[in-house]
Amino acid sequence: MNVASTNSKASKGEMNSELKAAMIAEFADDMKALDIETLELKHKTSITDYFVICTGTSDTHVRAISERVAEKLREKGIRPFRRSDRQGEASGWVLFDYGDVVFHVMLEEKRQFYDLESFWENMQTDPNLVAEE
């Protein structure tokens, strides 16, 4: 999904978690983020619909990706509920919680260590979260 089609839908007040996740992934890609993955979690947990996870090549790159994505979303009136990183420290992981989408930017070693993709892919579907479609 490209941002042009996302922009037209977002401007009409039709922003949903899928569009938000697509925008985050595209904005991260614009900043040369590596290995961008979007995990659909809405049938596995009630905390969020999607995780967007990507890798930065250095602490500076991680910070630049996260700040640019946040800036682009702010331009569209989307603000995070919470931001988690260690200001002034080289933590190697920045997380922005947009409610229905959680955005993670990590250094490769942090991403391999925590392996969020495997954890969530192996998580069983919660039958209480599966709505009749």
N, C-alpha and C positions, 0 to 999 in steps of 0.2 A: 504494500500500500504506500503510495507516495504522499508527501506532505500536502501537495496541492489538493488532492481529493480529501485528505483529512481536514485541511483548513476550511474547505467549503462546508463540510458537515459540522465542524466545530463552531463555525460562525453562526450556524442556524440553531445552536443550542442543543445539538444532538450528540454531545460528547459522551462517549461511554468508555468503559475500561479497555475494550479492545482497541479503540481508536487512540486512546491515551498511550497505551503500551506501544502501538505502532509509531506514534510520534516520538516517544522517548527513544526507541531503537533507531529511528532515522536520524534524530539529532545527535545521538552518540556516534553513529556511523560518520556523520559529517565531521566529527572531531577525531576521526581515525581510531576509534575504540576498536579493540580486537575481540573476536569470538563472541559476538553479541547473540545472546539466547533469550527468547521469550518463553517463559513457562506458564501454561494455563493451570491455575490452581483452584478455580472456583468450585470444583467438585471434590476437593481434597481438604480444604480448610476454609473457615469462615473469616479469616483475618484479611484476605485480599483475593482479588481475582487473578492477578498476574504478577510475576516477578520478571523484570528485565535485568539481565546480568551481563556485564561486559568487563573486559580487561583493559587496564592502562599499562603503559610500559615503564612508568616511574611514578613516584608520589606526585610530582608536578603534573604529569599527564592525567592521573586519576582525578586530581583536584580540578584541572582544566575541563575535563569531560563533564564532571558533575556540575560545575558552575555554569557551563554553557548550556547544558540541558535545562537546568533550573531557570536560567535567564530566558530561554526560548519559551518555556512553559508559562513563566510569569507574564510574558508578552501576550499570551492567550488567556490570561486571567486564572491560571492554574497555579496554586501555591501548595507546597507540601504541608502536611500536618506536623511532620517531624523530620528533622535532619540529624543523622548520627555520624559524626566523625570527631576526630580529636584535633581541634584547631591548634595549630602550632606544632603538632607532632606528625611524624611520618607513620601513620597507622596502616596505610596500604589498603584501606577499605572505607568507602563513603556510601551511605545509604540515605535515600530520600523516600519517605513514606507519603505517597499521594492517596492513601486510603485504599482505593480499589487497585492500585498499581504500586509496587515497591520497586525502586530502582537501585541496583547495586553496581558500584564501580570498584573493581578490586585489582590489586597486583596479582600476577600469575601465581605466585607462591601461596598467597592467601586463598585464592580461588581453588587451587588444587587441594589445599589443606581442608577447607570447609566443605568442598564438593556439594554445594547446594543443589546442583542439577541432579545428581544421583540420589540424594536424599529425597527430593520431592518426586522424582520419577518413580521411585520404589514405594512411595506412600500409597496406600490403598485409597480408593475412592470412598468417601463418606456417604452412605446411602441417605443420610438426613439432608445432604446438600444437593442431591440430584433432583432437580425439578422436572416435572413432566414437560416435555418439549413438544 
